Amino acid sequence: MTEMMQATQMRELTSGLEFPEGPIAMSDGTVVLTEIKAGRITRVTPDGAKETVAEPGGGPNGAALGPDGKLYVTNNGGCFVWLDVEGLTVPHQPNPEHESGWIERIDLRTGEVEVLYRECEGRPLIAPNDIVFDREGGFYFTDHGVRDEYRSDRTAIHYGKADGSDIHEVARPLDGPNGIGLSPDGNRLYVAETPSGRVFWWDVEAPGLLVRASGGLLPNGATLLAGLPGMQLLDSMAVDSAGHVCVATLLSAGVTRISPDGEELQFFETGDILTTNICFGGEDMRTAYVTLSGTGRLVTFEWPVPGAELAYSA
C-alpha cells in the first residue's frame, strides 16, 4: 500500500455552523447540510449566507436526496453531549437523555418533517448515521450505535424504501459503522467503521441484498478494502467517478482517497481533526465540499477527478 500527501488550496465557504455534516451540493449552487448540535437543516448559498430549511431536533446526521426530491436524513436522536476542547466542538457519549434514533423525510420547500422509520425488524434504531440512495429508489444507511466506558453497541447496515413500506437489515454485526457509499455503477457498497479505521465492501446482488464474501471469516460477510495506519478514525464518505472511496479522516485532519483495489492512498489535509464529510458539486463535479465540524466550517477545494453522479439530485 502506498500513501501520498496531496496539497489543498481550501476556500472557506461559511463558518459558525454547529457541527455540520451531510453536505449535498445542489444544482443551483447552494449546499444543503445538517447541523447535528443545533438539530437543524441549513442551506448555504454561494456567497456563504446561511438559511434554515428545517429544525427537526434530535441529531440530524447524514442526508441524501430521494426520488421525490425530498431530503432523507439519518437522525441519531441526539446521542451526543457537546464539549468545548480548546476551541473545538467535540461530540461525547453517552448522552443520558438519548433514547433512540430515526429516519426522517424533509420537504426542502416547506420544512415539513416526517418520521419514516423508528425501528427495523422489531428493534429500535439506535443512532442512524449516514445514508446513500440506489437508482431503484431505496437507500442504505448505517447505525453507528452508542458507546461509553464499559460497552459499545454492535449494529448493522439497513436498507429502506423511500415510500416507508419496508426496512430490513442487510449486514450485521459492525462496530461503529459510519460512512456509506456506492460505487459509480451501483454494484458495490462501501462502509467505513470509525473506531477500527477500516473500510469494507460488499457486492450488491439486488436492491437491499448484499453478497457475502466467499470464504470470508467476518460474520458480516464483508471484504476489507483498506485499513489506515496509526491513530486514524473514519467518518463519512463519498465516491468519485474513478471509483475511489473518499473518506473523512478524524484526528489526522483531512480526507483519505482510497483506490478501488485498496492499494493507493492519497491524503488531502484540511487542518481540522474533526473533518467529517465530503460531497462533490460544481459544473464539472470537481469541487469537493468538506465539513470541518470541530471548527464549524464548510470549505471547498478542487478534486483530481469529478465526483460520482448520485442517484438523485436537485
C-alpha positions as CSV (number, residue, x, y, z in Angstrom):
1,M,0.0,0.0,0.0
2,T,1.4,3.4,-1.0
3,E,0.3,6.7,0.5
4,M,0.8,10.2,-0.9
5,M,0.0,13.6,0.6
6,Q,-1.9,16.0,-1.6
7,A,-1.7,19.7,-1.2
8,T,-5.0,21.5,-0.9
9,Q,-5.9,25.1,-1.5
10,M,-9.0,25.5,0.5
11,R,-11.6,28.2,0.3
12,E,-13.9,28.7,3.3
13,L,-17.5,29.0,2.1
14,T,-19.0,29.6,5.5
15,S,-18.4,29.4,9.3
16,G,-20.3,29.4,12.5
17,L,-22.0,26.1,11.9
18,E,-22.9,23.8,14.8
19,F,-21.1,20.6,14.0
20,P,-22.0,20.4,10.3
21,E,-22.4,17.1,8.4
22,G,-24.3,15.5,5.5
23,P,-23.4,18.1,2.8
24,I,-25.3,17.9,-0.5
25,A,-24.3,20.1,-3.5
26,M,-27.5,21.4,-5.2
27,S,-27.8,22.3,-8.8
28,D,-28.5,25.9,-8.0
29,G,-25.0,26.3,-6.4
30,T,-26.2,26.1,-2.8
31,V,-25.2,23.4,-0.3
32,V,-27.7,21.8,2.0
33,L,-26.3,20.3,5.2
34,T,-27.1,19.2,8.7
35,E,-26.1,20.8,11.9
36,I,-26.0,18.0,14.4
37,K,-25.5,20.0,17.5
38,A,-28.3,22.5,16.6
39,G,-30.8,19.9,15.4
40,R,-31.1,21.9,12.2
41,I,-31.0,21.6,8.4
42,T,-29.3,24.5,6.7
43,R,-28.8,25.8,3.2
44,V,-25.6,27.6,2.4
45,T,-25.7,30.0,-0.5
46,P,-22.7,30.6,-2.9
47,D,-21.8,33.8,-1.0
48,G,-21.7,31.9,2.3
49,A,-25.1,33.1,3.7
50,K,-27.0,30.5,5.8
51,E,-30.7,29.8,5.6
52,T,-32.6,27.5,8.0
53,V,-34.5,24.9,6.0
54,A,-36.0,22.9,8.9
55,E,-35.5,22.2,12.6
56,P,-36.2,18.5,13.2
57,G,-34.4,18.4,16.5
58,G,-32.6,15.3,17.8
59,G,-29.3,15.0,15.9
60,P,-29.7,15.2,12.1
61,N,-26.6,13.4,10.8
62,G,-26.3,12.1,7.2
63,A,-28.6,13.3,4.4
64,A,-29.4,12.4,0.8
65,L,-31.9,13.4,-1.8
66,G,-34.6,10.9,-2.6
67,P,-36.5,10.1,-5.8
68,D,-39.3,12.6,-4.7
69,G,-36.8,15.5,-4.4
70,K,-37.2,15.4,-0.6
71,L,-34.3,15.2,1.9
72,Y,-33.9,11.9,3.7
73,V,-32.0,12.3,7.0
74,T,-30.4,9.8,9.4
75,N,-31.3,11.3,12.8
76,N,-29.2,10.0,15.6
77,G,-31.8,11.2,18.2
78,G,-29.4,13.4,20.0
79,C,-26.9,10.7,21.1
80,F,-24.1,13.2,21.9
81,V,-23.3,15.7,24.6
82,W,-21.1,18.5,23.4
83,L,-17.7,19.6,24.8
84,D,-15.6,22.6,24.1
85,V,-12.0,21.4,23.9
86,E,-9.5,24.2,23.2
87,G,-12.0,26.0,20.9
88,L,-13.1,22.8,19.1
89,T,-16.7,21.5,19.3
90,V,-16.3,17.8,20.3
91,P,-19.1,15.2,20.5
92,H,-19.1,12.9,23.5
93,Q,-21.1,9.9,24.6
94,P,-23.2,8.8,26.3
95,N,-26.0,11.4,26.5
96,P,-28.2,10.2,29.4
97,E,-31.2,11.8,27.6
98,H,-30.8,9.8,24.4
99,E,-33.3,7.0,23.8
100,S,-33.2,6.1,20.1
101,G,-32.8,7.5,16.6
102,W,-34.9,7.5,13.4
103,I,-35.0,8.1,9.6
104,E,-36.9,11.3,8.6
105,R,-38.0,12.9,5.3
106,I,-38.0,16.7,5.0
107,D,-39.6,18.8,2.4
108,L,-37.0,21.3,1.3
109,R,-39.6,23.9,0.2
110,T,-41.8,23.9,3.3
111,G,-39.5,22.5,6.0
112,E,-42.1,19.9,6.9
113,V,-40.6,16.9,8.8
114,E,-42.0,13.4,8.6
115,V,-40.6,10.4,10.5
116,L,-40.3,7.5,8.2
117,Y,-38.7,4.7,10.3
118,R,-38.0,4.3,14.0
119,E,-37.3,0.6,14.1
120,C,-36.1,-2.3,11.9
121,E,-37.4,-5.9,12.3
122,G,-38.7,-5.1,15.8
123,R,-35.5,-3.5,17.0
124,P,-35.4,0.3,17.6
125,L,-32.9,2.2,15.6
126,I,-30.1,3.4,17.9
127,A,-28.2,6.2,16.3
128,P,-28.5,6.3,12.4
129,N,-25.5,8.0,10.9
130,D,-25.1,8.1,7.1
131,I,-27.2,7.3,4.0
132,V,-26.9,6.6,0.3
133,F,-29.6,6.0,-2.3
134,D,-29.5,3.5,-5.1
135,R,-31.1,4.0,-8.5
136,E,-34.0,1.8,-7.6
137,G,-35.4,4.3,-5.1
138,G,-34.2,2.6,-1.9
139,F,-31.5,3.6,0.5
140,Y,-28.8,2.0,2.6
141,F,-27.9,3.5,5.9
142,T,-25.6,2.8,8.9
143,D,-26.5,2.8,12.5
144,H,-23.5,4.0,14.5
145,G,-24.8,3.0,17.9
146,V,-23.7,4.3,21.2
147,R,-20.7,3.6,23.3
148,D,-19.4,4.5,26.8
149,E,-16.6,3.5,29.1
150,Y,-18.0,0.0,29.5
151,R,-19.8,-1.1,26.4
152,S,-20.3,-0.4,22.7
153,D,-23.3,-1.3,20.5
154,R,-22.8,-3.8,17.7
155,T,-25.0,-2.6,15.0
156,A,-25.9,-3.1,11.3
157,I,-26.4,-1.7,7.8
158,H,-30.0,-1.3,6.9
159,Y,-32.0,-0.9,3.6
160,G,-35.2,1.1,3.5
161,K,-37.7,2.0,0.8
162,A,-38.4,5.7,0.3
163,D,-42.1,5.2,0.5
164,G,-41.9,3.8,4.0
165,S,-43.1,0.3,3.0
166,D,-40.1,-1.7,4.0
167,I,-36.9,-1.7,6.1
168,H,-34.6,-4.6,6.8
169,E,-31.0,-5.4,7.8
170,V,-28.5,-6.2,5.1
171,A,-25.4,-6.9,7.2
172,R,-24.5,-7.4,10.8
173,P,-22.6,-7.1,13.1
174,L,-20.4,-4.0,12.6
175,D,-18.6,-1.9,15.2
176,G,-19.3,1.8,14.8
177,P,-20.3,1.9,11.1
178,N,-20.3,5.4,9.8
179,G,-19.8,6.5,6.2
180,I,-21.6,4.6,3.5
181,G,-21.4,4.9,-0.3
182,L,-22.0,3.0,-3.6
183,S,-19.5,2.5,-6.5
184,P,-20.3,4.5,-9.6
185,D,-22.1,1.5,-11.2
186,G,-24.0,0.8,-8.0
187,N,-22.7,-2.7,-7.8
188,R,-20.5,-2.4,-4.7
189,L,-21.4,-1.0,-1.3
190,Y,-18.7,0.6,0.9
191,V,-18.9,1.2,4.6
192,A,-16.3,2.8,7.0
193,E,-16.0,1.8,10.6
194,T,-15.0,4.7,12.8
195,P,-13.1,3.0,15.7
196,S,-11.3,0.4,13.6
197,G,-10.2,2.9,10.8
198,R,-11.2,0.4,8.2
199,V,-13.3,0.5,5.0
200,F,-15.2,-2.7,4.0
201,W,-17.2,-3.6,0.9
202,W,-19.9,-6.0,-0.4
203,D,-21.1,-6.7,-3.9
204,V,-24.8,-5.8,-4.4
205,E,-26.8,-8.7,-5.8
206,A,-30.1,-6.8,-5.9
207,P,-31.6,-3.7,-4.1
208,G,-31.2,-4.3,-0.4
209,L,-29.4,-7.7,-0.9
210,L,-25.7,-8.0,-0.4
211,V,-23.4,-10.9,-1.4
212,R,-21.4,-12.4,1.4
213,A,-17.6,-12.7,0.7
214,S,-16.7,-16.2,-0.4
215,G,-14.7,-18.0,2.3
216,G,-14.7,-14.8,4.4
217,L,-14.2,-15.0,8.2
218,L,-16.0,-11.8,9.1
219,P,-19.5,-12.7,10.4
220,N,-21.0,-9.7,8.5
221,G,-19.8,-11.1,5.1
222,A,-17.6,-8.1,4.3
223,T,-14.3,-7.8,2.4
224,L,-11.7,-5.4,3.6
225,L,-10.8,-2.6,1.2
226,A,-8.2,-0.8,3.4
227,G,-7.2,-0.2,7.0
228,L,-5.5,3.1,7.8
229,P,-2.3,3.0,9.7
230,G,-1.7,4.7,13.1
231,M,-4.3,6.5,15.1
232,Q,-6.8,7.4,12.4
233,L,-10.6,7.2,12.7
234,L,-13.1,7.2,9.9
235,D,-16.2,9.3,9.4
236,S,-18.5,9.8,6.4
237,M,-17.6,9.4,2.7
238,A,-18.3,10.0,-0.9
239,V,-17.1,8.1,-4.0
240,D,-15.6,9.8,-7.0
241,S,-16.0,9.0,-10.7
242,A,-12.8,6.9,-10.8
243,G,-14.3,4.7,-8.1
244,H,-12.1,5.9,-5.3
245,V,-13.6,5.9,-1.8
246,C,-13.1,9.4,-0.3
247,V,-13.5,9.1,3.4
248,A,-13.3,11.9,6.0
249,T,-10.5,11.0,8.4
250,L,-10.6,12.1,12.0
251,L,-7.5,13.0,14.1
252,S,-5.2,13.2,11.1
253,A,-7.4,16.1,9.9
254,G,-8.4,15.5,6.3
255,V,-9.9,13.3,3.6
256,T,-8.3,10.0,2.5
257,R,-8.8,8.9,-1.1
258,I,-8.6,5.1,-1.4
259,S,-8.2,3.4,-4.8
260,P,-10.8,0.7,-5.8
261,D,-8.2,-2.0,-5.1
262,G,-7.3,-0.5,-1.7
263,E,-3.6,-0.3,-2.7
264,E,-3.2,3.5,-3.2
265,L,-4.0,6.2,-0.7
266,Q,-4.0,10.0,-1.2
267,F,-4.5,12.3,1.8
268,F,-5.9,15.8,1.5
269,E,-5.2,17.8,4.6
270,T,-7.8,20.2,6.0
271,G,-6.4,21.2,9.4
272,D,-9.5,20.2,11.4
273,I,-9.1,16.9,13.4
274,L,-12.9,16.6,13.2
275,T,-13.2,16.6,9.4
276,T,-16.5,14.6,9.0
277,N,-17.8,14.5,5.4
278,I,-17.4,15.3,1.7
279,C,-19.6,15.7,-1.3
280,F,-18.9,16.8,-4.9
281,G,-20.5,19.6,-7.0
282,G,-19.9,22.4,-9.3
283,E,-20.3,22.5,-13.1
284,D,-17.7,19.8,-13.6
285,M,-18.4,17.9,-10.3
286,R,-14.7,18.5,-9.3
287,T,-15.4,20.8,-6.4
288,A,-15.1,19.0,-3.1
289,Y,-17.3,20.4,-0.3
290,V,-16.0,19.3,3.1
291,T,-17.5,19.8,6.5
292,L,-14.9,20.8,9.2
293,S,-17.1,20.1,12.2
294,G,-14.8,20.9,15.0
295,T,-14.4,24.4,13.8
296,G,-17.9,24.7,12.3
297,R,-16.9,25.4,8.8
298,L,-17.8,24.4,5.2
299,V,-14.8,24.6,2.9
300,T,-14.2,23.7,-0.8
301,F,-11.2,22.7,-2.8
302,E,-10.6,21.1,-6.2
303,W,-10.7,17.3,-6.5
304,P,-8.5,15.4,-9.0
305,V,-11.5,13.9,-10.9
306,P,-15.2,14.5,-11.0
307,G,-17.3,13.0,-8.2
308,A,-19.5,10.1,-9.0
309,E,-23.1,11.0,-10.0
310,L,-25.6,10.4,-7.2
311,A,-28.8,8.5,-7.9
312,Y,-30.9,11.7,-7.4
313,S,-30.1,15.4,-7.5
314,A,-31.9,18.7,-7.4
